[in-house]
Amino acid sequence: MTVSRDEVIFAYRLLLNRLPESEAAIAEHARANDLRSLLMGFLSSPEFLQNRPGATGGHLPMDLPTLEIDTDATDDVAARCLAEIRKAWTWLGIERPHFSVLTERRFLPENISGSLEQFWQSGQLEADRAANIARHHTCGDLATQTCVEFGCGVGRVTIGLARHFARVHAYDISPTHLAHARRRAQDAGITNIDFHHCSGDPLAILEPCDLYYSTIVLQHNPPVIISRLIRSALRSLKPAGIAIFQVPTYRIGYRFRTAEWLAASHAPDMQMHCLPQARIFEIIAEEQCVVLEVRENDWAGPSTHWRSNLFVVRKSSVAPAA
């Protein structure tokens, strides 16, 4: 083998803007004679030619085949799934903390020193956008409110959110990511953030909040975990609270069977998953919330292969009876 596994994954991310579909696909590409042959193969592939800059693209149609996806699991099975994800993100927090948040080469460990300012600026812009969406949908004063950020990583968006809200509760599954985030908050002189290491229960109680925020995070969990995390998010909202979260809801050729996934061996890297939009709408209704907006985006990958949605959801203004 003259091409490494990491080089194959890099080619996928650089040229196809996605992760490999399987370990078998990685092994097949690793048979290339050298790096040049590998890259030329990607550059001539139908997928790259269809999605290259300037190529005609568009959102996925609505009449695509229904995907085979397990969307719910028992507590025991969910805990086993989460344990696999925890192992991967603990490793990523040690090896590639900033790159695992934004997968651009400039944020790799060997390049990050010259790109940190851009990294933090991107987080501030995202926090400002979240605050503007919240203001658009509520008359409340954000400076008196509480925000929960789920999947805070190294604090890229967290610091910006803390400049808008009275209190931010930031959650992450990786202790190393959290250590970076705490250090960033300390360096920035921000004192209104509480950092939380996620427990082993994806339905664990989060701090009550006026705004829940999570993007490019839920997609790295199996669908049986995504469904639980969305439910946990909506349960954390105070009456009339707002949730802003992003989830891929379709990917061409995607399939997820929980038993098969648990039986497989997983490399410690970022996985990409989706949860059907219809299931998300069901959870929203079950948790006494209403959809305010749904917008398509390209945060999961090319829109010709992925459907990713940003959801804006409001909790009922009437507290449930005790």
C-alpha positions in Angstrom: 0.0 0.0 0.0 1.6 3.2 -1.2 -1.2 5.6 -0.2 -2.1 6.0 3.5 -5.5 5.9 5.0 -5.2 9.6 6.1 -4.3 10.6 2.5 -7.5 8.9 1.2 -9.6 10.6 3.9 -7.9 14.0 3.0 -8.8 13.4 -0.7 -12.4 12.8 0.2 -12.6 16.0 2.3 -10.7 18.2 -0.2 -12.3 17.1 -3.4 -15.7 15.6 -2.5 -16.4 17.7 0.6 -17.4 14.7 2.6 -16.1 11.7 4.6 -15.6 8.3 3.0 -18.7 6.1 2.9 -17.0 3.1 4.4 -13.8 1.5 5.4 -14.0 -0.7 2.3 -14.0 2.4 0.1 -10.9 3.7 1.9 -9.1 0.4 1.3 -10.1 0.4 -2.4 -8.7 4.0 -2.9 -5.5 3.1 -0.9 -4.5 0.7 -3.7 -3.6 3.7 -5.8 0.1 3.6 -6.9 0.9 7.0 -5.4 -0.7 10.2 -4.2 -0.9 11.7 -7.7 -2.8 8.7 -9.0 -5.2 8.9 -6.1 -6.0 12.6 -6.7 -6.3 12.1 -10.4 -8.9 9.3 -9.8 -10.9 11.7 -7.6 -10.6 14.5 -10.1 -12.0 12.3 -12.9 -14.8 10.8 -10.8 -18.5 11.6 -11.7 -19.1 12.9 -8.2 -16.3 15.5 -8.4 -17.2 16.5 -12.0 -20.9 17.0 -10.9 -20.1 19.1 -7.9 -16.9 20.9 -8.9 -17.0 24.7 -8.6 -19.1 26.1 -11.4 -21.0 22.9 -12.0 -24.8 23.1 -12.0 -26.1 22.0 -8.6 -29.4 22.0 -6.7 -31.2 20.7 -3.7 -32.3 17.1 -3.6 -35.8 16.4 -4.9 -38.6 15.4 -2.6 -39.5 12.1 -4.2 -36.3 10.2 -3.2 -36.5 6.6 -1.9 -37.2 6.2 1.8 -33.9 5.4 3.7 -33.5 2.4 5.9 -32.7 4.1 9.2 -33.2 3.0 12.8 -34.3 6.1 14.6 -34.8 4.9 18.2 -33.2 2.4 20.5 -33.4 1.1 24.1 -31.5 2.9 26.8 -28.8 0.2 26.8 -28.3 0.2 23.1 -28.2 4.0 23.1 -25.6 4.0 25.8 -23.4 1.6 23.8 -23.7 3.9 20.7 -22.7 6.9 22.7 -19.7 5.1 24.2 -18.4 4.6 20.6 -18.8 8.3 19.8 -17.2 9.3 23.1 -14.1 7.3 22.2 -13.8 8.9 18.8 -14.2 12.5 20.1 -11.9 12.0 23.0 -9.2 11.0 20.5 -10.1 13.9 18.2 -9.8 16.3 21.1 -6.3 15.2 21.8 -5.1 14.9 18.2 -7.0 17.5 16.1 -9.1 19.7 18.5 -9.6 22.7 16.1 -9.7 20.7 12.9 -12.4 18.5 14.3 -14.6 21.6 14.8 -13.9 23.1 11.3 -12.4 20.6 8.9 -10.2 23.0 6.9 -6.4 22.4 6.5 -5.6 25.7 8.0 -7.0 24.5 11.3 -4.9 21.3 11.5 -2.4 21.3 14.4 0.6 22.1 12.3 -1.2 25.1 10.8 -3.4 26.4 13.6 -1.0 29.0 15.0 -1.3 31.1 11.9 -5.1 30.7 11.7 -6.4 31.1 15.2 -7.7 34.6 14.7 -9.8 33.5 11.7 -11.0 30.5 13.7 -12.3 32.7 16.6 -13.8 35.3 14.2 -15.9 32.6 12.5 -17.3 31.7 15.9 -18.2 35.3 16.7 -20.0 35.6 13.4 -22.0 32.4 14.0 -22.9 33.6 17.5 -24.1 36.9 16.2 -26.3 35.1 13.6 -27.8 32.9 16.4 -28.5 35.9 18.5 -30.2 37.7 15.5 -32.4 34.7 14.8 -33.4 34.5 18.5 -34.3 38.3 18.5 -36.3 37.8 15.3 -38.5 35.3 17.0 -38.8 36.6 20.6 -39.2 40.0 22.3 -37.1 38.9 25.2 -33.9 40.7 26.2 -31.0 38.3 25.5 -28.8 40.1 28.0 -31.1 38.7 30.8 -31.5 35.2 29.3 -29.8 31.8 29.5 -28.3 29.9 26.5 -27.4 26.3 26.2 -24.8 25.4 23.6 -24.6 21.7 22.9 -21.3 20.5 21.4 -19.3 23.5 22.2 -16.0 22.0 21.2 -13.1 24.3 21.9 -15.4 27.3 22.5 -15.4 28.7 19.0 -19.0 29.9 19.2 -19.3 29.8 23.0 -17.3 33.0 23.6 -19.5 34.9 21.1 -22.7 33.6 22.7 -21.5 34.7 26.1 -21.3 38.3 24.8 -25.0 38.2 24.0 -26.5 36.2 27.0 -26.5 36.6 30.7 -25.4 33.0 31.1 -24.1 30.2 28.8 -24.1 26.5 29.7 -21.7 24.8 27.2 -21.7 21.0 26.9 -19.3 18.7 25.1 -18.5 15.0 25.2 -14.7 15.4 24.9 -12.8 16.5 28.0 -9.9 17.8 26.0 -12.2 20.0 23.9 -13.6 21.3 27.1 -10.2 22.0 28.5 -9.4 24.1 25.4 -12.7 25.9 25.7 -12.2 26.8 29.4 -8.7 28.1 28.6 -10.1 30.2 25.8 -12.8 31.7 28.0 -10.2 32.5 30.7 -7.9 34.1 28.2 -10.8 36.2 26.9 -11.8 37.3 30.4 -15.3 35.7 30.0 -16.8 34.7 33.3 -20.4 33.9 32.5 -19.9 30.4 31.0 -20.4 27.1 32.8 -18.8 24.2 31.0 -20.3 20.7 31.4 -18.9 17.3 30.4 -21.8 15.3 28.9 -22.9 12.3 30.9 -23.4 8.9 29.4 -27.1 9.5 29.1 -28.2 11.3 25.8 -31.4 12.2 27.6 -29.7 13.7 30.6 -31.3 16.9 31.9 -29.7 20.1 30.5 -29.8 23.4 32.2 -33.2 25.2 31.6 -32.6 27.8 28.9 -34.2 30.5 26.8 -32.1 29.5 23.8 -30.7 26.1 22.8 -28.1 26.2 20.1 -26.3 23.4 18.2 -24.9 23.2 14.7 -22.5 20.8 12.9 -22.6 18.6 16.0 -25.7 16.3 16.0 -24.7 15.0 12.6 -21.7 13.2 14.1 -24.0 10.9 16.1 -25.9 7.8 15.0 -29.6 8.6 14.3 -30.8 6.8 17.4 -28.7 9.3 19.4 -29.7 12.3 17.3 -33.3 11.7 18.1 -32.6 11.5 21.8 -30.5 14.6 21.8 -33.2 16.6 20.0 -35.7 15.5 22.6 -33.3 16.5 25.4 -32.8 19.9 23.8 -36.5 20.6 23.6 -37.1 19.5 27.1 -34.5 22.0 28.3 -36.4 24.9 26.9 -38.3 27.2 29.2 -41.8 28.1 28.2 -41.6 30.1 24.9 -37.9 29.3 24.6 -36.2 28.9 21.2 -34.1 26.0 19.9 -31.9 26.5 16.9 -30.3 23.3 15.7 -29.0 21.7 12.5 -29.4 18.1 11.4 -28.8 16.3 8.0 -32.1 14.7 7.1 -31.2 12.8 4.0 -28.1 11.4 2.2 -28.1 9.6 -1.1 -27.4 5.9 -0.3 -27.3 6.3 3.5 -28.4 3.3 5.6 -28.2 2.8 9.3 -29.0 -0.4 11.2 -28.0 -0.1 14.9 -27.0 -3.7 15.4 -24.8 -3.7 12.3 -23.2 -0.5 13.4 -22.4 -1.7 16.9 -20.9 -4.9 15.5 -18.6 -3.1 13.2 -15.1 -1.7 14.0 -14.9 2.1 13.9 -11.9 4.3 13.4 -11.5 7.2 15.8 -12.8 9.8 13.3 -15.8 12.0 12.6 -18.8 10.0 11.3 -21.6 11.6 9.4 -25.2 10.6 10.0 -28.7 11.8 9.3 -32.2 11.6 10.8 -35.3 11.8 8.6 -37.1 15.1 8.7 -40.5 13.5 9.4 -39.1 11.9 12.6 -37.7 15.3 13.7 -41.2 16.9 13.2 -42.7 14.1 15.3 -40.3 14.7 18.2 -41.0 18.5 18.0 -44.7 17.9 18.3 -44.3 15.3 21.1 -42.4 17.8 23.2 -45.1 20.5 22.9 -43.0 22.7 20.5 -43.8 24.3 17.1 -41.6 24.8 14.1 -40.9 28.4 13.3 -38.6 28.0 10.4 -36.7 25.3 8.4 -33.9 26.3 6.1 -31.7 24.1 3.9 -28.0 24.5 4.0 -24.8 22.8 2.8 -23.2 22.2 6.2 -23.2 18.4 5.8 -21.9 18.2 2.3 -22.9 18.9 -1.3 -26.6 19.6 -1.7 -26.7 17.1 -4.6 -26.0 14.3 -2.1 -27.1 15.6 1.3 -30.1 17.4 2.7 -29.2 19.4 5.8 -31.7 21.6 7.6 -31.5 24.3 10.2 -34.5 24.1 12.5 -35.9 27.0 14.5 -38.4 25.7 17.1 -40.4 27.4 19.9 -41.6 25.7 23.1 -45.2 26.2 24.1 -45.6 29.3 26.2 -47.7 27.3 28.7 -45.7 25.2 31.2 -46.9 21.6 31.4 -49.0 20.6 34.3 -47.1 19.1 37.2 
